[in-house]
Amino acid sequence: MAARAAAFFDLDKTLMAGSSGMVWARVSYEAGGISRRLMARWAWDHLRYRLRGASDEAATELMGEVQELLRGTRARDLERLGPRVLAGVLPRIYPQMLDEVHAHQDAGRATFIISAAGVELVEMLARVLGMEGGIGTRYEVDDGGRFTGELDGPFMYGEGKVEAMRRFAGAHDVDLEESFAYSDSASDLPMLRAVGNPVAVNPDEALLRVAREEGWRVMRFERLGRRLALAGAAATALAVGGAGGTIAVRSRVRSRGRKPRIRR
């Protein structure tokens, strides 16, 4: 029997407007798990991400911060945030991308989300959207049910996505040459080049340049969504950081010497 084709969808700025990580951060902040100072900085970082796209340096730095934040936290406490995070992500899903998912399914192709986001959120979102599965970043949990601060497998970014896709394809008899992949960012060029049918979705400048050179399909529809997401990111940063940075300064005084943590 011939291997089947599949379609792999990046999440942030591809399936959804903006960043799922920012939704998680907001929910964690409201639950008392992230300090005001860290939330304000992440909000501004998200605004820069919306304007400039992802970078290897920023992604690596953020992953290190998340690992340190989770160290010693009960996995159960993080899981309980899942429904609230999902409620923040679902309204941001692009209808155009759901149409793509459904078109692939109607053509007999399995559909998967592949994202640097935590595997629990990715799998939950895939189930709710009626997709066949999700591949996300796994964090190691010790025998006591607490995060160790280490990864349990590859970080789903850059080459890490390709490693996971190839392992997944081998285990599920998927032909990557016949498969599709969707992303917005040049950071996902390894993933896009790992399949026979790459698609650039609302691409950043670097990805758009490659897509044009390679003759890849390009989807563009994000102008309104981008403006709304930018406005939301700026509003969050101002609300958390305070006008003129006053609250952020006070937060630095209060937070000095204390690392942010999720309630345990």
MIBATI-938779 format. One record per residue (C-alpha): residue in one letter; z, y, x; residue number from 1. Coordinates in Angstrom, 1 decimal, always signed. Each point is the difference from the previous one (the first is absolute). Example, Ala and Ser with C-alpha at 12.3 -4.5 7.8 and 13.67 -1.06 7.14 Angstrom:
BEGIN
<site residuo="A" Z="+7.8" Y="-4.5" X="+12.3" num="1"/>
<site residuo="S" Z="-0.7" Y="+3.4" X="+1.4" num="2"/>
This chain:
BEGIN
<site residuo="M" Z="+0.0" Y="+0.0" X="+0.0" num="1"/>
<site residuo="A" Z="-1.0" Y="+3.5" X="+1.3" num="2"/>
<site residuo="A" Z="+2.7" Y="+2.4" X="+1.0" num="3"/>
<site residuo="R" Z="+0.7" Y="+2.7" X="-2.6" num="4"/>
<site residuo="A" Z="-0.3" Y="+3.8" X="+0.5" num="5"/>
<site residuo="A" Z="+2.9" Y="+2.4" X="-0.6" num="6"/>
<site residuo="A" Z="+0.7" Y="+3.7" X="-0.2" num="7"/>
<site residuo="F" Z="+2.8" Y="+1.7" X="+2.0" num="8"/>
<site residuo="F" Z="+1.3" Y="+3.4" X="-1.0" num="9"/>
<site residuo="D" Z="+2.1" Y="+2.4" X="+2.1" num="10"/>
<site residuo="L" Z="+2.7" Y="+1.6" X="-2.2" num="11"/>
<site residuo="D" Z="+0.8" Y="+3.6" X="+1.1" num="12"/>
<site residuo="K" Z="-2.8" Y="+2.5" X="-0.7" num="13"/>
<site residuo="T" Z="-2.3" Y="-2.9" X="-0.9" num="14"/>
<site residuo="L" Z="+1.4" Y="-1.8" X="-3.1" num="15"/>
<site residuo="M" Z="+2.3" Y="+2.9" X="-0.7" num="16"/>
<site residuo="A" Z="+0.2" Y="+3.8" X="+0.6" num="17"/>
<site residuo="G" Z="+2.5" Y="+0.8" X="+2.8" num="18"/>
<site residuo="S" Z="+2.5" Y="-2.3" X="+1.7" num="19"/>
<site residuo="S" Z="+2.0" Y="-2.8" X="-1.5" num="20"/>
<site residuo="G" Z="+2.4" Y="+0.5" X="+2.9" num="21"/>
<site residuo="M" Z="+0.7" Y="+3.5" X="-1.3" num="22"/>
<site residuo="V" Z="+0.8" Y="-1.4" X="-3.5" num="23"/>
<site residuo="W" Z="+2.4" Y="-2.5" X="+1.6" num="24"/>
<site residuo="A" Z="+1.6" Y="+2.8" X="+2.1" num="25"/>
<site residuo="R" Z="+0.6" Y="+2.2" X="-3.1" num="26"/>
<site residuo="V" Z="+1.5" Y="-2.9" X="-2.0" num="27"/>
<site residuo="S" Z="+2.2" Y="-0.9" X="+3.0" num="28"/>
<site residuo="Y" Z="+1.1" Y="+3.6" X="+0.4" num="29"/>
<site residuo="E" Z="+1.0" Y="+0.2" X="-3.7" num="30"/>
<site residuo="A" Z="+2.0" Y="-3.2" X="+0.5" num="31"/>
<site residuo="G" Z="+1.9" Y="+1.5" X="+2.9" num="32"/>
<site residuo="G" Z="-1.7" Y="-2.1" X="+2.6" num="33"/>
<site residuo="I" Z="-1.8" Y="+2.7" X="+2.0" num="34"/>
<site residuo="S" Z="+1.4" Y="+3.2" X="+1.3" num="35"/>
<site residuo="R" Z="-1.2" Y="+3.4" X="-1.3" num="36"/>
<site residuo="R" Z="-1.2" Y="+0.8" X="+3.6" num="37"/>
<site residuo="L" Z="-2.1" Y="-3.1" X="+0.4" num="38"/>
<site residuo="M" Z="-1.4" Y="+0.3" X="-3.5" num="39"/>
<site residuo="A" Z="-1.1" Y="+3.6" X="+0.7" num="40"/>
<site residuo="R" Z="-1.7" Y="-1.0" X="+3.2" num="41"/>
<site residuo="W" Z="-1.8" Y="-2.9" X="-1.6" num="42"/>
<site residuo="A" Z="-1.2" Y="+2.2" X="-2.8" num="43"/>
<site residuo="W" Z="-1.6" Y="+2.4" X="+2.6" num="44"/>
<site residuo="D" Z="-1.4" Y="-3.0" X="+1.9" num="45"/>
<site residuo="H" Z="-1.5" Y="-1.2" X="-3.2" num="46"/>
<site residuo="L" Z="-1.6" Y="+3.4" X="-0.6" num="47"/>
<site residuo="R" Z="-1.6" Y="-0.2" X="+3.5" num="48"/>
<site residuo="Y" Z="-1.1" Y="-3.6" X="-0.8" num="49"/>
<site residuo="R" Z="-1.8" Y="+1.2" X="-3.1" num="50"/>
<site residuo="L" Z="-1.7" Y="+2.7" X="+2.0" num="51"/>
<site residuo="R" Z="-0.9" Y="-1.8" X="+3.2" num="52"/>
<site residuo="G" Z="+0.2" Y="-3.7" X="-0.7" num="53"/>
<site residuo="A" Z="+2.0" Y="-2.8" X="+1.8" num="54"/>
<site residuo="S" Z="+0.5" Y="-0.2" X="+3.7" num="55"/>
<site residuo="D" Z="+1.1" Y="-2.9" X="+2.2" num="56"/>
<site residuo="E" Z="+2.8" Y="+2.1" X="+1.5" num="57"/>
<site residuo="A" Z="+1.4" Y="+1.1" X="-3.3" num="58"/>
<site residuo="A" Z="-0.2" Y="-3.5" X="-1.5" num="59"/>
<site residuo="T" Z="+1.9" Y="-1.5" X="+2.9" num="60"/>
<site residuo="E" Z="+2.6" Y="+2.7" X="-0.1" num="61"/>
<site residuo="L" Z="+0.5" Y="-0.4" X="-3.7" num="62"/>
<site residuo="M" Z="+0.3" Y="-3.8" X="+0.3" num="63"/>
<site residuo="G" Z="+2.7" Y="+0.4" X="+2.6" num="64"/>
<site residuo="E" Z="+2.0" Y="+2.3" X="-2.3" num="65"/>
<site residuo="V" Z="-0.3" Y="-2.4" X="-2.9" num="66"/>
<site residuo="Q" Z="+1.1" Y="-2.9" X="+2.0" num="67"/>
<site residuo="E" Z="+3.1" Y="+1.9" X="+1.2" num="68"/>
<site residuo="L" Z="+0.7" Y="+1.2" X="-3.5" num="69"/>
<site residuo="L" Z="-0.1" Y="-3.6" X="-1.4" num="70"/>
<site residuo="R" Z="+2.1" Y="-1.6" X="+2.8" num="71"/>
<site residuo="G" Z="+3.1" Y="-1.6" X="-1.6" num="72"/>
<site residuo="T" Z="-1.1" Y="+0.9" X="-3.6" num="73"/>
<site residuo="R" Z="+0.2" Y="-2.7" X="-2.6" num="74"/>
<site residuo="A" Z="-3.5" Y="-1.2" X="-1.1" num="75"/>
<site residuo="R" Z="+1.2" Y="-0.1" X="-3.5" num="76"/>
<site residuo="D" Z="+0.8" Y="+3.7" X="-0.1" num="77"/>
<site residuo="L" Z="-3.6" Y="+0.8" X="+1.1" num="78"/>
<site residuo="E" Z="-1.4" Y="-2.4" X="-2.5" num="79"/>
<site residuo="R" Z="+1.8" Y="+1.9" X="-2.8" num="80"/>
<site residuo="L" Z="-1.9" Y="+3.1" X="+0.9" num="81"/>
<site residuo="G" Z="-3.3" Y="-1.8" X="-0.6" num="82"/>
<site residuo="P" Z="-0.4" Y="+0.7" X="-3.8" num="83"/>
<site residuo="R" Z="+0.6" Y="+3.8" X="+0.5" num="84"/>
<site residuo="V" Z="-2.4" Y="+0.1" X="+2.9" num="85"/>
<site residuo="L" Z="-2.6" Y="-1.9" X="-2.0" num="86"/>
<site residuo="A" Z="+0.5" Y="+2.5" X="-2.9" num="87"/>
<site residuo="G" Z="-0.9" Y="+2.8" X="+2.5" num="88"/>
<site residuo="V" Z="-3.0" Y="-1.8" X="+1.4" num="89"/>
<site residuo="L" Z="-1.8" Y="-1.1" X="-3.2" num="90"/>
<site residuo="P" Z="-0.9" Y="+3.5" X="-1.3" num="91"/>
<site residuo="R" Z="-1.7" Y="+0.7" X="+3.3" num="92"/>
<site residuo="I" Z="-2.4" Y="-3.0" X="-0.2" num="93"/>
<site residuo="Y" Z="-3.6" Y="+1.1" X="+0.0" num="94"/>
<site residuo="P" Z="-1.8" Y="-1.2" X="-3.2" num="95"/>
<site residuo="Q" Z="-3.2" Y="-0.2" X="+2.2" num="96"/>
<site residuo="M" Z="+1.7" Y="-2.5" X="+2.3" num="97"/>
<site residuo="L" Z="+1.2" Y="-2.1" X="-2.9" num="98"/>
<site residuo="D" Z="-3.6" Y="-0.2" X="-1.1" num="99"/>
<site residuo="E" Z="-0.9" Y="-1.3" X="+3.4" num="100"/>
<site residuo="V" Z="+2.7" Y="-2.6" X="-0.2" num="101"/>
<site residuo="H" Z="-1.2" Y="-1.2" X="-3.4" num="102"/>
<site residuo="A" Z="-3.6" Y="+0.0" X="+1.1" num="103"/>
<site residuo="H" Z="+0.9" Y="-2.3" X="+2.9" num="104"/>
<site residuo="Q" Z="+2.0" Y="-2.3" X="-2.2" num="105"/>
<site residuo="D" Z="-2.9" Y="-0.2" X="-2.5" num="106"/>
<site residuo="A" Z="-2.2" Y="-1.0" X="+2.9" num="107"/>
<site residuo="G" Z="+2.3" Y="-2.8" X="+0.9" num="108"/>
<site residuo="R" Z="+1.7" Y="+1.6" X="+3.0" num="109"/>
<site residuo="A" Z="+3.8" Y="+0.0" X="+0.5" num="110"/>
<site residuo="T" Z="+1.5" Y="+3.4" X="+0.5" num="111"/>
<site residuo="F" Z="+2.9" Y="+0.9" X="+2.3" num="112"/>
<site residuo="I" Z="+2.0" Y="+3.0" X="+1.1" num="113"/>
<site residuo="I" Z="+0.6" Y="+0.2" X="+3.8" num="114"/>
<site residuo="S" Z="+2.4" Y="+2.8" X="+1.0" num="115"/>
<site residuo="A" Z="+2.6" Y="+1.1" X="+2.6" num="116"/>
<site residuo="A" Z="+2.4" Y="+0.3" X="-3.0" num="117"/>
<site residuo="G" Z="+2.7" Y="-2.6" X="-0.4" num="118"/>
<site residuo="V" Z="-1.3" Y="-3.3" X="-1.2" num="119"/>
<site residuo="E" Z="+2.3" Y="+0.0" X="-3.1" num="120"/>
<site residuo="L" Z="-1.5" Y="+3.2" X="-1.4" num="121"/>
<site residuo="V" Z="-3.6" Y="-1.1" X="+0.9" num="122"/>
<site residuo="E" Z="+0.4" Y="-3.4" X="-1.7" num="123"/>
<site residuo="M" Z="+1.7" Y="+1.6" X="-3.1" num="124"/>
<site residuo="L" Z="-2.8" Y="+2.6" X="-0.3" num="125"/>
<site residuo="A" Z="-2.7" Y="-2.6" X="+0.3" num="126"/>
<site residuo="R" Z="+1.6" Y="-2.1" X="-2.8" num="127"/>
<site residuo="V" Z="+0.2" Y="+3.1" X="-2.3" num="128"/>
<site residuo="L" Z="-3.6" Y="+0.9" X="+0.7" num="129"/>
<site residuo="G" Z="-1.2" Y="-3.5" X="-0.7" num="130"/>
<site residuo="M" Z="-1.2" Y="-0.6" X="+3.5" num="131"/>
<site residuo="E" Z="+0.2" Y="-3.4" X="+1.8" num="132"/>
<site residuo="G" Z="+2.5" Y="+1.0" X="+2.7" num="133"/>
<site residuo="G" Z="+1.4" Y="+2.5" X="+2.4" num="134"/>
<site residuo="I" Z="+0.5" Y="+0.0" X="+3.8" num="135"/>
<site residuo="G" Z="+2.6" Y="+2.4" X="+1.3" num="136"/>
<site residuo="T" Z="+2.4" Y="+0.6" X="+2.9" num="137"/>
<site residuo="R" Z="+2.9" Y="-2.5" X="+0.1" num="138"/>
<site residuo="Y" Z="+3.4" Y="+0.9" X="+1.4" num="139"/>
<site residuo="E" Z="+2.3" Y="-2.6" X="+1.4" num="140"/>
<site residuo="V" Z="+3.1" Y="-1.0" X="-2.0" num="141"/>
<site residuo="D" Z="+3.0" Y="-1.8" X="+1.6" num="142"/>
<site residuo="D" Z="+2.0" Y="-2.9" X="-1.6" num="143"/>
<site residuo="G" Z="+2.3" Y="+2.5" X="-1.6" num="144"/>
<site residuo="G" Z="-2.9" Y="+1.7" X="-2.0" num="145"/>
<site residuo="R" Z="-0.1" Y="+3.1" X="+2.1" num="146"/>
<site residuo="F" Z="-2.9" Y="+1.6" X="+1.9" num="147"/>
<site residuo="T" Z="+0.2" Y="-0.5" X="+3.8" num="148"/>
<site residuo="G" Z="-2.2" Y="+3.0" X="+0.7" num="149"/>
<site residuo="E" Z="-2.8" Y="-2.2" X="+1.4" num="150"/>
<site residuo="L" Z="-3.4" Y="-0.9" X="-1.5" num="151"/>
<site residuo="D" Z="-0.7" Y="-3.5" X="-1.4" num="152"/>
<site residuo="G" Z="-3.7" Y="-0.1" X="+0.9" num="153"/>
<site residuo="P" Z="-2.6" Y="+2.7" X="+0.9" num="154"/>
<site residuo="F" Z="+0.3" Y="+3.6" X="-1.0" num="155"/>
<site residuo="M" Z="-2.7" Y="+0.4" X="-2.5" num="156"/>
<site residuo="Y" Z="-1.8" Y="+2.8" X="+1.7" num="157"/>
<site residuo="G" Z="-3.2" Y="+0.0" X="+2.1" num="158"/>
<site residuo="E" Z="-0.4" Y="-3.3" X="+1.8" num="159"/>
<site residuo="G" Z="+3.0" Y="-1.4" X="-1.9" num="160"/>
<site residuo="K" Z="-2.0" Y="+0.0" X="-3.2" num="161"/>
<site residuo="V" Z="-2.8" Y="-1.9" X="+1.6" num="162"/>
<site residuo="E" Z="+2.4" Y="-2.6" X="+1.4" num="163"/>
<site residuo="A" Z="+1.4" Y="-0.5" X="-3.5" num="164"/>
<site residuo="M" Z="-3.4" Y="-0.1" X="-1.7" num="165"/>
<site residuo="R" Z="-1.3" Y="-2.6" X="+2.4" num="166"/>
<site residuo="R" Z="+3.1" Y="-2.2" X="-0.4" num="167"/>
<site residuo="F" Z="-0.2" Y="+0.5" X="-3.8" num="168"/>
<site residuo="A" Z="-3.7" Y="-0.8" X="-0.1" num="169"/>
<site residuo="G" Z="+0.5" Y="-3.2" X="+2.0" num="170"/>
<site residuo="A" Z="+2.8" Y="-1.2" X="-2.3" num="171"/>
<site residuo="H" Z="-1.9" Y="+0.8" X="-3.2" num="172"/>
<site residuo="D" Z="-3.6" Y="-0.9" X="+0.9" num="173"/>
<site residuo="V" Z="-1.2" Y="+3.7" X="-0.1" num="174"/>
<site residuo="D" Z="-3.3" Y="+0.9" X="+1.7" num="175"/>
<site residuo="L" Z="+0.7" Y="+3.5" X="+1.5" num="176"/>
<site residuo="E" Z="-3.7" Y="+0.5" X="+0.7" num="177"/>
<site residuo="E" Z="-0.7" Y="-0.1" X="-3.7" num="178"/>
<site residuo="S" Z="+3.1" Y="+2.0" X="-0.9" num="179"/>
<site residuo="F" Z="+0.7" Y="+3.7" X="-0.7" num="180"/>
<site residuo="A" Z="+2.6" Y="+2.4" X="+1.4" num="181"/>
<site residuo="Y" Z="+0.9" Y="+3.5" X="-1.2" num="182"/>
<site residuo="S" Z="+1.8" Y="+2.8" X="+1.9" num="183"/>
<site residuo="D" Z="+0.2" Y="+3.7" X="+0.3" num="184"/>
<site residuo="S" Z="+0.9" Y="+0.2" X="+3.7" num="185"/>
<site residuo="A" Z="-1.5" Y="-0.5" X="+3.4" num="186"/>
<site residuo="S" Z="+3.3" Y="-1.8" X="+0.9" num="187"/>
<site residuo="D" Z="-1.4" Y="-2.8" X="-2.1" num="188"/>
<site residuo="L" Z="-3.3" Y="-0.4" X="+1.8" num="189"/>
<site residuo="P" Z="+1.2" Y="-3.4" X="+1.4" num="190"/>
<site residuo="M" Z="+0.5" Y="-1.2" X="-3.6" num="191"/>
<site residuo="L" Z="-3.3" Y="+1.4" X="-1.2" num="192"/>
<site residuo="R" Z="-1.9" Y="-1.5" X="+2.9" num="193"/>
<site residuo="A" Z="+1.6" Y="-3.4" X="-0.6" num="194"/>
<site residuo="V" Z="-2.0" Y="-0.5" X="-3.3" num="195"/>
<site residuo="G" Z="-3.7" Y="+0.0" X="-0.8" num="196"/>
<site residuo="N" Z="+0.3" Y="+2.7" X="-2.7" num="197"/>
<site residuo="P" Z="+2.2" Y="+3.0" X="+1.1" num="198"/>
<site residuo="V" Z="+0.5" Y="+2.9" X="-2.4" num="199"/>
<site residuo="A" Z="+1.3" Y="+3.5" X="+0.9" num="200"/>
<site residuo="V" Z="+2.1" Y="+1.5" X="-2.8" num="201"/>
<site residuo="N" Z="+0.6" Y="+3.8" X="+0.1" num="202"/>
<site residuo="P" Z="-0.3" Y="-0.4" X="+3.8" num="203"/>
<site residuo="D" Z="+1.5" Y="+2.2" X="+2.6" num="204"/>
<site residuo="E" Z="-2.5" Y="+1.7" X="+2.4" num="205"/>
<site residuo="A" Z="+0.1" Y="-2.7" X="+2.6" num="206"/>
<site residuo="L" Z="-0.6" Y="-2.8" X="-2.5" num="207"/>
<site residuo="L" Z="-2.7" Y="+1.9" X="-1.8" num="208"/>
<site residuo="R" Z="-1.9" Y="+0.5" X="+3.3" num="209"/>
<site residuo="V" Z="+0.1" Y="-3.7" X="+0.8" num="210"/>
<site residuo="A" Z="-0.9" Y="-0.9" X="-3.6" num="211"/>
<site residuo="R" Z="-3.1" Y="+2.1" X="+0.2" num="212"/>
<site residuo="E" Z="-1.0" Y="-1.4" X="+3.4" num="213"/>
<site residuo="E" Z="+0.5" Y="-3.5" X="-1.2" num="214"/>
<site residuo="G" Z="-1.6" Y="+0.5" X="-3.4" num="215"/>
<site residuo="W" Z="+3.2" Y="-1.1" X="-1.9" num="216"/>
<site residuo="R" Z="+0.6" Y="+0.8" X="-3.7" num="217"/>
<site residuo="V" Z="+2.0" Y="+3.2" X="-0.5" num="218"/>
<site residuo="M" Z="+2.0" Y="+0.7" X="-3.2" num="219"/>
<site residuo="R" Z="+1.2" Y="+3.6" X="-0.6" num="220"/>
<site residuo="F" Z="+2.0" Y="+1.1" X="-3.0" num="221"/>
<site residuo="E" Z="+3.4" Y="+1.4" X="+1.3" num="222"/>
<site residuo="R" Z="-0.3" Y="+3.8" X="-0.1" num="223"/>
<site residuo="L" Z="+2.2" Y="+0.6" X="-3.0" num="224"/>
<site residuo="G" Z="+2.4" Y="-2.8" X="+1.0" num="225"/>
<site residuo="R" Z="+0.3" Y="+1.4" X="+3.5" num="226"/>
<site residuo="R" Z="+0.8" Y="+3.5" X="-1.2" num="227"/>
<site residuo="L" Z="+2.7" Y="-1.4" X="-2.4" num="228"/>
<site residuo="A" Z="+1.4" Y="-2.2" X="+2.7" num="229"/>
<site residuo="L" Z="+0.1" Y="+2.8" X="+2.5" num="230"/>
<site residuo="A" Z="+1.8" Y="+2.2" X="-2.5" num="231"/>
<site residuo="G" Z="+2.5" Y="-2.7" X="-0.8" num="232"/>
<site residuo="A" Z="+0.7" Y="-0.7" X="+3.7" num="233"/>
<site residuo="A" Z="+0.5" Y="+3.7" X="+0.7" num="234"/>
<site residuo="A" Z="+2.3" Y="+0.4" X="-3.0" num="235"/>
<site residuo="T" Z="+2.1" Y="-3.0" X="+1.1" num="236"/>
<site residuo="A" Z="+0.3" Y="+1.4" X="+3.5" num="237"/>
<site residuo="L" Z="+1.1" Y="+3.4" X="-1.3" num="238"/>
<site residuo="A" Z="+2.4" Y="-1.5" X="-2.5" num="239"/>
<site residuo="V" Z="+1.7" Y="-2.2" X="+2.5" num="240"/>
<site residuo="G" Z="-0.3" Y="+2.3" X="+3.0" num="241"/>
<site residuo="G" Z="+0.9" Y="+3.2" X="-1.8" num="242"/>
<site residuo="A" Z="-1.7" Y="+3.4" X="+0.0" num="243"/>
<site residuo="G" Z="-0.2" Y="+1.4" X="+3.5" num="244"/>
<site residuo="G" Z="+1.4" Y="-3.2" X="+1.4" num="245"/>
<site residuo="T" Z="+3.6" Y="+1.0" X="-1.0" num="246"/>
<site residuo="I" Z="+0.9" Y="-3.4" X="-1.4" num="247"/>
<site residuo="A" Z="-1.7" Y="-1.8" X="+2.9" num="248"/>
<site residuo="V" Z="+2.1" Y="+1.9" X="+2.5" num="249"/>
<site residuo="R" Z="+3.2" Y="-0.7" X="-1.9" num="250"/>
<site residuo="S" Z="-1.0" Y="-3.7" X="-0.1" num="251"/>
<site residuo="R" Z="-0.5" Y="-0.1" X="+3.7" num="252"/>
<site residuo="V" Z="+3.6" Y="+1.2" X="+0.5" num="253"/>
<site residuo="R" Z="+1.4" Y="-2.5" X="-2.5" num="254"/>
<site residuo="S" Z="-2.2" Y="-2.9" X="+1.3" num="255"/>
<site residuo="R" Z="+0.5" Y="+0.5" X="+3.8" num="256"/>
<site residuo="G" Z="+1.0" Y="-3.3" X="+1.6" num="257"/>
<site residuo="R" Z="-0.4" Y="-2.0" X="-3.2" num="258"/>
<site residuo="K" Z="-3.1" Y="-2.2" X="-0.6" num="259"/>
<site residuo="P" Z="-1.4" Y="-0.2" X="-3.5" num="260"/>
<site residuo="R" Z="+0.6" Y="-3.3" X="-1.8" num="261"/>
<site residuo="I" Z="-0.5" Y="-1.8" X="-3.3" num="262"/>
<site residuo="R" Z="+3.2" Y="-0.6" X="-1.9" num="263"/>
<site residuo="R" Z="+1.3" Y="-3.4" X="+0.5" num="264"/>
